[in-house]
Amino acid sequence: MAESVSPDATETQPVEELWHQRGRDYGIAPIIPFDPPARGEPAAPPASDVSDVDEPDRPLTARDLWGAARARRRALRREVRRFTARQRRRRRIWLISAGVLAALVLGSIGAAYSPLFAVERVTIVGTSQLDAGAVETALEGQIGTPMPLVDESAVKAALVSFPLVESYSLEARPPHELVVRIVERTPVGAVQGEAGYTLVDAAGVALSTTPEPPSGQPLLEVEGGLSSSTFAAAGQVFRSLPESLRTQVTVLSATTPNDVTLTLTDGRSVVWGGASDSAKKVQALEALMAARPDASGYDVSSPQAAVVR
């Protein structure tokens, strides 16, 4: 019979080192070659610790290679199971978090649109000439409405009936208060007409009509009507005056936009000119009135060269 020739040890040594190195990389214990006992001989006791086994000096067999491959597959399967378990755990946490967040959002929206946050009180802020109680009465239709469902068009329709309202804004104060901030129109004087004296603002909007001149408001004598540029200039001049001068004006007259004249309570007149440089004109007028209180009139149409009459 032909004798089998084992491969040279020098040729198989690199393969052994490669498999042992791969085993150590994957956490696989060194392969212990199994040598079956001869007939009639007792089997060798199993090794108690694989770490005590020395590296085999014999060439690797197909059985050794198959065992190493199986151990490698088992190690890979363990890693895959551990990785997929971590992925499932992470996905479960994300799903639970998303569900809790969605529940909170839906709960908040549901509560906001429920009677828990319905309007029970309307508060009016910013009124001085306007009757705040009358405005609250006009907005009673919003009582009982959830805050997000307050009808702004209905609020606007209710406030249109108050000519003194120039602008407004709504502010919700949960759980039950609706605040209406109102900016009133500033009257600049009264225009005499067939129905009496109509109080108007700088835009020419009629605020009220009385048979007698309104107290504390100047009489407007402006050519061209309420829609003219002359009236716009006169209104701008009046609004630029400080409160101390505004209360002294009894007549505000103008024939052109550059010919605005003020008549004060003591009969003195102030030629103001146009609406430009109003701040400088105020300073010049106050200085002249302090220096010459006995003058019959002042001309500040050119603030750099103010004149005392």
Residue pairs with C-beta under 8 A, 6 or more apart in sequence:
6 59
7 59
9 59
12 59
12 60
15 60
16 55
16 56
16 59
16 60
19 31
19 60
19 64
19 65
19 68
20 30
20 31
20 55
22 28
22 68
22 72
23 29
23 30
23 31
23 68
23 71
23 72
26 71
26 72
26 75
26 76
27 75
28 68
28 71
28 72
28 75
29 50
29 51
29 71
30 50
30 51
30 53
30 55
31 56
31 64
31 67
31 68
31 71
32 47
32 50
32 53
32 56
33 56
33 58
33 61
33 64
34 63
37 43
37 44
47 53
111 117
112 146
112 147
112 148
113 146
113 148
113 149
114 146
115 144
115 146
116 175
117 146
117 147
117 148
117 174
117 175
117 176
118 144
118 145
118 146
118 147
118 176
119 142
119 143
119 144
119 145
119 146
119 147
119 150
119 176
119 177
119 178
120 143
120 144
120 176
120 177
121 176
121 177
121 178
122 136
122 139
122 140
122 142
122 143
122 177
122 178
122 180
123 136
123 177
123 178
123 179
123 180
124 132
124 135
124 136
124 180
124 182
125 179
125 180
125 181
125 182
126 181
126 182
126 183
126 184
127 135
127 182
127 184
128 184
129 164
129 184
130 162
130 164
130 165
130 182
130 184
134 162
135 159
135 162
135 180
135 182
138 158
138 159
138 161
138 162
139 155
139 158
139 178
139 180
141 154
141 158
142 150
142 151
142 154
142 155
142 178
145 151
147 172
147 174
147 178
150 170
150 172
150 178
152 170
155 168
155 170
155 180
159 165
159 168
159 180
159 182
163 185
163 205
163 206
163 207
163 208
164 184
164 185
164 207
165 182
165 183
165 184
165 185
166 183
166 184
166 185
166 201
167 182
167 183
168 180
168 181
168 182
168 183
169 180
169 181
170 178
170 179
170 180
170 181
171 178
171 179
171 180
171 181
172 178
172 179
173 179
185 201
185 203
185 205
185 207
186 201
186 202
186 239
187 199
187 200
187 201
187 207
187 214
187 217
188 200
188 201
188 202
188 218
188 220
188 234
188 235
188 238
188 239
188 252
189 199
189 200
189 217
189 218
189 219
189 220
189 238
189 252
190 197
190 198
190 199
190 200
190 213
190 214
190 217
190 218
190 219
190 220
191 197
191 198
191 200
191 220
191 222
191 226
192 213
192 219
193 209
195 209
196 209
196 210
196 211
196 212
197 209
197 210
197 211
197 212
197 213
197 214
197 219
198 206
198 207
198 208
198 209
199 206
199 207
199 208
199 209
199 210
199 214
199 217
200 206
200 207
200 220
200 226
201 207
201 235
202 232
202 235
202 236
202 238
202 239
203 235
204 226
204 227
204 231
204 235
208 214
213 219
216 247
218 238
218 249
218 250
218 251
218 252
219 250
219 251
219 252
220 231
220 234
220 252
220 253
221 251
221 252
221 253
221 254
222 228
222 230
222 231
222 234
222 252
222 253
222 254
223 230
223 254
223 255
223 256
224 230
224 231
225 231
229 257
230 254
230 255
230 256
230 257
231 254
232 257
233 254
233 257
233 258
233 260
233 274
233 275
234 252
234 253
234 254
234 260
236 275
236 278
237 252
237 260
237 262
237 272
237 275
237 278
238 246
238 249
238 252
240 275
240 278
240 279
240 282
241 249
241 278
241 282
242 282
245 282
245 285
245 286
248 264
248 265
248 266
249 262
249 263
249 264
249 265
250 263
250 264
250 265
251 262
251 263
252 260
252 261
252 262
252 263
253 260
253 261
253 263
254 260
254 261
257 274
257 275
258 273
258 274
258 301
259 273
260 272
260 273
260 274
260 275
261 269
261 270
261 271
261 272
262 269
262 270
262 272
263 269
263 270
264 270
267 296
268 295
268 296
268 297
268 298
269 296
269 297
269 298
269 309
270 285
270 297
270 298
270 299
270 300
271 297
271 298
271 299
271 300
271 301
272 281
272 300
272 301
273 281
273 300
273 301
273 302
274 301
277 303
280 303
280 304
281 300
281 301
281 303
283 303
284 300
284 303
284 306
285 298
285 300
285 306
287 306
288 295
288 298
288 300
288 306
288 308
289 295
289 298
292 308
295 308
295 309
296 309
297 308
297 309
298 306
298 307
298 308
298 309
299 306
299 307
299 308
299 309
300 306
